[in-house]
Amino acid sequence: MKPLFALLACAGLLLAAGCSKTDNTAPTGGTVPKPGGGAAPAMPAGKKLTLGFMPKSKGNAYFISCKQGADEAAKELGVELLFDGPTDPDPAKQNEIVENWITQGVDAIAVACENKEGISTALRKARQKGVKVVTFDSDATADAREFFVNQATPEGIAFGLMDEAARLTGEQGEFAIITASLTAANMNEWRKHIEARLAAKYPKMQLVATRPSDDLKDKAQSEATALLSAYPNLKLIMAICSPAVPGSAEAVKQAGKAGKVLVIGLGLPNENRRYVKDGVTQSVILWKTVDLGYLTMQATAAVAKGELKAGAKSFKAGRLGEMELQGDNIVLGKPFVFNKDNIDQFDF
């Protein structure tokens, strides 16, 4: 696994913004203006950090894998990690958890945002109260956080998916997308770049539908079954959230269309291994999710300590080494394609 993942330098299989923002950090012993106009006290020397880590949905295997990396980093750093999130993707529940963490007085929080605009007000409030904010996986507005830990650029993810779909279909025919929700900021960004790549390079391919799965495997299976019925000439289903990949594959398998309707998507090797080996799913694209969680926690702790500030070009992220920054984005690496030839080399 390690040699192949060394290829992941900057990952697609996700949102380089490079937006400017207010520097909300301070040297030890000083204060800085907060976004709301007040002053945030500096981190007391020797204080044990309490950091919140919030997924879009805490039952999603993708985010459970991210948590493994976050736990690893928290142990190395000697910080207390609070893990909480909605059971299913729910912007209102995410806001509620942010409010609870503000009340508890956590030092910093890391959030994968289900709804970019919906959570940004709560995150700005957290910053006004002196809580440092980092986003990962899916971003908030630039003024609502210090940094975004980006698994890959949106172009990298979208182009990787669209190019793989084109390769498998011979650059022609109908395909459909199954997403998590129609409001997920990162997935909407990917879809925008998927459609741009489609228009620019693959005129004989047609995107016929985009359906939400609510980040649930069973709903993805239902939506895929409906797509197979509605579009008899469908050649490929592109699932862009992790539960939707095995859900789509199961629908294709039960319809007896394995190999006739192809399945690709963003997902975990372990969740899709049997479908890939059976020839139902052709490709799974992703980055190393454990490393995404690990990098996020390293960055969140560094921001809380005042060691990572606006304008930095790089920072040391534990076992990952020196990580480059692109503006206020910390980029993990490039996308990797898992298929029948290599999937048994990976275990996550």
N, C-alpha and C positions, 0 to 999 in steps of 0.2 A: 504493500500500500504506500509506504513512504516515498519510494522513488517516483511513483506516478504522481503523487500529490505535490512533489517538488516542482512539477510543471505548472502548478497553479500559482501564478504570480500576481494575478490581479482580477477577479472572478465574475463571470457571467453566468453564468448561470447565475445585476442589480444596480444606483442612482447617483451619478456624479453630478453634484450641483455646483459646487464652487462658489456659493453665495457668501457675501460678506455678512458679518454679524458683530454684535457687541461683545467685547471681551469681558467676561464676567468672573475673571480670576484675579487673585491678589497674591503678592508675596507674603510670606509668613510675618504676622504681626501687623499687617496693614489692612485697609479696607478699600473696596472699589465700588463705583456706582452700580446699582442694580438696574435691570431693564425698566422697572417702575419708578426709578428716581431715588431710591433709598441707598443704603450702603450695606454690603454683605460682609460679615466678619470673616477674617481669614481662618484657615484650618488650624486649630490649636495643635502645637507640637505634641506628638505621642498619643493623640486620640485615636482609638480604634474606629475605623470607618464602618458605617452601615450603608450598604448599597442595595437599592431595589433593582430587580431584573424582571421585566414584564414582557411576555410573549403576546401574540395576537390571541392565541388560545392555548391553554396549558396542557390540553390533552393531545395536541397535534405532535406526532412523532418527530417531525422536523424540529420543533421547539424543545422537545424533551432532549434531543440530541444536542441542541445549542446549550441547554442547561448543563450538560455534562462538562462542556468546556468552561462555562462560567464557574461551576463548582471547583474545577481544577485551579483556575486562576485565583478564586477567592481564598482557597487553601494556601496557595503559594504566597499571596499578599497579606494573609492574616487579617482579612476583613470579614465582617458579617454580611452574608448574602440573604436577602429576602426575595423569594420567588413567588410571584402571584400574577394571576391574569384571569380573563374570562374562561369559562368552560368551553364556550363556542365564541367565535368572533363577535364582539359586542362593543362598539365605541363608547356607549354610555357606561358600561362596566369598567372599561379602561380608565375613563375619567374619574370614576368613583375611587378606584385604587390609587390613582395619583393623589387625589384629595386626602386619602387615608395616610399615605406616606408623608405628605406635607405635615399633617397633624402629628405624626410620630416623630418628625424631625430628622428624617434620614439625611445623610450627607449628599447623596447623589442617586440618580435613577437612570436606568437604561430601558428604553421602550421600543418595541416593534409596533409601529402605529397602524391600527386598522383603518382609521379615517384621518387623513392628514389635517384637514381643517378642524375637524371635530375635537381632536385632542390638543391642538396647539394652544388654545386658551388656558387649559389646565396646566400645561407645561410652562407657559409664560408665568403663570401664577407661582408655580414651584420655584422658578428662577428668581422671582421677586422676593420670595421668602428665603433666599440664600441656598436653595437646593440646586446642585449642578445637574444638568440634563444632557444625556447622550441618547441618540436614537440608533437603532440597528435594524437591518433587514428591510424596513419600510419607514421612510422619513416623515418628520413633521415639517412645518415651515421653518425657514432658516433662523428666524428670530426667537424660536421656541426652544432651541437647544444649542449646546456648545459645538458638538461634532456629530457627524453621521458616520457610523461604521458600515461601510458599503461592501457587501459581498462581491459585487461586480458592478460595472457600469450598466445602465439600462440597455445601451446599445449592444454591449457584449452578450448579455443574456438573450435579448430579442433576436439579434442576428444569428446567434448560435442555434436557437430554436428554429428560426425560419429557414436557415441554410440546411439544417438536418432534415427538416420536413421536405424541402425541395429535392435533396439528394435521394431520399427514400422513394419519392413519388415520380421521379423523373421529371420534375419541374412542371407537372401539370395535374389538373384535377381539383376536386372540391375538398376542402378541409374545414374543420370546426375547432373552436377553442372552448375549453372548460376552465373557468377561473374560480377563485374562491368567492369573491363578491364583486359586485359592479362598482363598489366604492373603495376598494383596496388601492391605496395610492401607488404602491410599487407595481402592482399588476396592471393598473391602467397605464402606467408609464411604459411597461414592457409591450403592452398591446399597441400603443402608439408607434413604437419602433418596429414591431412585427409588421404592422400594416404599411409602414413606410418602406421597409425592406421588400415586402411583397410587391408593392407598386413599382419600385425601382428595378427589381431584378427578375421577377417571376410572373410575367403577364399571363401565362397560361394556367396559373393557379388561382383559385377563387375561395375566399373566406366566406362561408355561407351562414355562419351563426356563431354567437358567443353566449355561453350559458353559465350562470353562477351555480356553485356547488355548496356554498356556505361553509367551505373548508371541511366537508364531511364526505367520507368515502361512499356511503350509501346513497347520498343525494347525487354525487358525481355519477354513480352507476345508473341511477334513474335518468339523469339528464343525457348520458351517453346512449342509453337504450332508446330514448325519445329521438335523439339525433339520427340513429341508425334507421328508425322508422320513417322520419320526415325527409331524409335525404338518401335515397337508395343508391345514388352514385358517389356517396361519400368515400374518400380514399384514405383519410387520416384524421385522427383526433389528437389535438395538441393540448395537453393538460398542464396548466401553468401554476398549479398549487400542488403540494405533495400528496394530499389524500386523493386528489382527482386522478392521479396516474393509475394506481391499482384499481380504483373504482371504474375508470374507463375500460381498463383491460378486462375486468370481470364481465362487463356488459358485452364487450366484443366476443369474449370466450363463450358466454352463454348463448349468444346469438349465432354461434357457429361460423363466425366471420374472421377468425384468426388468420392473419396473413393476407386477407382480402381488404380489411380496414385496418390500417396501421395505427399504432399508438406510440406517441413519444411524450415527454414532459419533464418537468422539474420535480425530482423526487429522490428518496433515499434508496440506495442499493438494496438494503435488506428488505424493504417493503415491496420491492418489485422483482426480486431475484427470480422467483419461480415463473413469473409471467415472461421475463426476458428469456430464460432458459427454455421455456415452452414455445417461444416464437410468437407470443401474443403481443408483447411490448417489444419494439425494436430498439429504442434508445431511451436512456434516462440521463438527464443533464443536471449537474449540480456542482457546488463547491463543497469543501469540507466543513460541515455544519458545526462540528465540535470546535474547530478553530475559530469559527465566527463567534461563538459564545465566549471562547477564551479571549479573543482579541477585544470584544466588547467590554468585558469586565476589566481587562488591563487598561483600556482607554478610560473607562469610567473612574477607576481608582486614580489614574494619573491626573485627570481633570479635577477630581475632588481634592487632591493634594496640592494643586497648583503647579504640577510638573508638566502639564500639557496645556498650552495656551494658544489663543488665536495667533495665526501667523507662523506657527511651527511648520517646518518642512518634513520632519520625521520624528518618531519617538520609539523607544525600546519597549517591545511588547513581550517580555519573558522569553519563552522558548521559541517564539516566532521571529525573534531578532528585531532588527531595525525595520520599521514599517513606514512607507512613504505616505505623505499627505497630499491630496489634491484639493487645495483650498481648505474647506472645512470638512472634507471627506477623507476617511481613512479606508483605503481600499484593500480588501483581503486578497483577491486573486482572480484568475481566469476560469471560465467554465470548463468542465471536463465531461466527456461523453462516456457513459457506462453502457456496455453492450454485452452480447453473449460471449465475446472473446475475452473480456477482462473483468466482468462483474464479480467473479469469485475471488478476486484479489482484494476485495474491500469488505469491511465488516462494520457498518454503521447505518 
